[in-house]
Amino acid sequence: MQKFTSEDFKEKLESTLNFPALYMFKFIVEEEKQDEVKKLFPGHDVKSKASSKGKYVSITAQVMMPSSDSIIKIYLEASKIEGIIAL
């Protein structure tokens, strides 16, 4: 399997989007960590939906992003949250 890099992701973003662009972030975290994810998007509308048993929450944010680097920066910050799943 080929290793994924931020350079590969940047190239893909730049080939598919015209910046600034509206970008949808989706994450799944344990319920008690949802505020950490929401802090990644200050001033933006963030939607959350609890799982059927309430242990996990899916979080969706649509944000106008100025560049591919700004998208990658959010994913790098999100990766610091233990147990987070990016979709």
Secondary structure, 3 states (H helix, E strand, C coil): CCCCCHHHHHHHHHHHCCCCEEEEEEEEEEHHHHHHHHCCCCCCCEEEEECCCCCEEEEEEEEEECCHHHHHHHHHHHCCCCCCEEC
